Amino acid sequence: MPDDLRTPTFACAFCRGELRTADYAGVAAVSADALLGHVRAAVALPTADAAIEASRSAPRFQETSTATRAAQCLKCAGPVEVPLDLYQNQFTCPGCHAVQAVNDYVSDKERLELDMARQVAGNEAYRRLLAEGVACGRCGGANAVPDDGSVQLTCSFCGAAVLLSDHVDAGAVARHRLKHGVFAMRDEALRANAAHTRKVNTVVAVVVALVVVGVVVVNLVARH
């Protein structure tokens, strides 16, 4: 895969066929690179005010839950799968086709708690992967996992590509990539002059706040 996941396609190393980056890296990891690229462009602007203003139009980090909860439709009593994704506020019953509010079945508070627990579990699994390594699916060789925000590694025994999302939640991989990118920008700023450091830290703080608020608050109340 390309180092910059914003590159939409890449060529298979064996058949040279065109492959979609998002199909392998995952939509969340691709969106992490899009957000980081936007922030880097904002930091390059001549003034802090311009950089902060540009950061407010940053693309959304698309790390979401695919979990659902089984329930009975309140309209027709048929079976439904209620989405637990914080970004989804409505769903359609497959039986009666009624469009209904998610929080008629699951409260916003419970969805938020479930999502936070999901993220914590994913992060813990990712840390175990870093500590224990990963086995290659082709040859079984044990490989160390680099702590550098990668979404894949090359097996040191047979050269096969090993996707980390095959071994841990893809959202955890994407969150780690985003965190690594933010800290990399901070470290770059520390190597530059103090004024640039202040601008980078301010822009990064705004972007982090926008990501957190966007996930935790805005999309929960968007329907109101």
N, C-alpha and C positions, 0 to 999 in steps of 0.2 A: 504493500500500500504506500501511497505518497506520504512524505513526512507531514505536509500540510493537508489535513483532511478536508479542507475546502475544495480541493481538486476533485471534481465530481466523478471521474472515472480513472481507471488504471488498467494496464495490460497484464493478463495472466502470465506468469513467468514460464509456463509450460506451453500453452496453446496459443498465447498472444491474443486471446479473446478479450474484448472490452468488458470490464466488470465495474459495477457501481460501488463507489467507496462506502456509501452509507449502508449498503447491504452487508458489508464485512466489519467496518468500524462501528456501526450503529449510529442512529440518528442523533443520539445524545452527544456522542463524542464529536461528530461533525459540527453540531451546534456549539460545542465548547470552543472549537477552533474558530468558528465564525465570530463568536463573542470576543475571543482574545484578539483576533485580527482587527476588529472594530476598535477595541480599546487601544491597541498599539497605534492605530491611525489617529485616534483622538489625542494621545499623548504627544504625537509629533506636531500638533498644531501649535502656533506661536505663543498663545496665552493660555493661562489656566482656565479662565472663564470660557474660552472657546472650546477647550478640551472637555470641560464638564458638560457644557451644552451638547456637544457631540455625543458624549457618553450616554445621555438620556435617551437617545434613539437607538441604543444598542439592541441587536437581535436577541431574541429570547433563548435562554438555555433550555433545551427541550428534553429535560430528564423527567420522565413521568412514570407513574405506576400503571401497570397493565392488569392489576388485580381487580377482581369483581367479588360481589357477595350475592349468593343465591337468595331469592326471595319470591314471594307471590305478588303478582301485579295487583295494585290497589283498585284497578278498574275492572279487570276480568278474572282475577284470581289465577291466571296462568303463570307458569314459571318465567322468571326474568333474572338476568344477571346484572346487578347494579354496579356500575363502574365506581371504583374508589379513587381514580385519578383526580387530583385537585383541580385540574384544568377543565374538567367536564362537569357541567352543572345540570345537564339533562340527558335523558336516554329515551329510546323508543321501545315499547313493549313489542316483541315479535308476534304476539298473538292478536291483540286488538289494535296495535299500531298507535296507541295513545302516547303522546310525548309528555314525559313526567319529570318532575324535579328530583334530583338525586337525594337531596336532603329530606324528602318525604320518607325516605327509607333509612338513610344514614346521615346523622347530623354532621355539620361542617367540623365541629370540634372533634368528633370521633374520627372522621377522615383524616384530619390533620395529625392526630395522635398516631393513627395507623401508618401514615406516610412517614412520620418521623422515625417510628420503630423500624420501618422497612429500610430507611436510609442508614440507620445505625447498624442494623444487621449486615447490610451490604458493605459498609465501611469496615466492620470487624472481619468479615470474610476476606476482604481485599488485603487487610493487614496480615492475615494468616497466610495468604498466597505469597506475599512478599517474604515472609519469614520461612515458609516451607518449600517454596518453589513449585513448579508445575511439571507434570509428566507430558511428554510429547505423545500426541494421539497416534502418530505413525509408528515410531520405534520404541516408545515407552521410556526414553531417556529422561532423566531428571534434570530440569533446567532452573537456574536461578532467575527470578523475576526482577528486572531492573526497576529501581524506584525513580523513574524519570518521566512518568506520565504516558508511557507507551501503551498502545492498545494491542500490540502483538509483539512476539519475539521470534527469533529464528532458532530452531533447535540446534544446539551445539554438537549434536551427534549425527543427524541425518539432513539437516538444512531445511526441514519442513517449517512452514509458518504455523505458529501456535497463537490462536486468538485468546486473549485473556477472558473475553466475555463467554467463552465456552466453559470456563471454570469458576466464574464469579459473576454476580449481577452486572449487566452492562452499564447500569446507572452508576454503580460504584466506580467502575473504570473511568467513566466520563467525568465524574466529580473529581477524581484524583487528577485527571489530565487538566481540568480547569484550574484546580488549586496549584498544580505544578507550574502552569503557565503564568498565573498571577504572581507567584513568588519569583519566577524567573524575571518578570518585568521589574519587580522590586529590586532584585539583585543587580540588574542592569543599571537601574537608576542610582544605586549606591556606588557604582563604579563611575558614574558621571558626576556632574556638579550638583551642589546642594539645592540650587533653585529647581533644577530639573527633577531632583528627588522629591521635593515637596509637591510638584505638579503631578508626578506619577502617583505618589501616595494618595493625593486627593482624588484623582480620577479613579484609581483602583477602589478606593473606599466607596465612592459613589456607585460604581458598577456593582460591587459586592452587595451594597444596600439594595440596589434595584433588583438584583437577582433574588435576594432573600425576600424582600417585600413582594415582588412579583409572584413568587411561588406560594408564600404563606398567606398573603392577605388579598391582593388584588383579584386573583382569579376565584377566590372563595366568595367574594361579594359582588362579582361582576354582574350577576343577574338582577341585583337589587336596583 
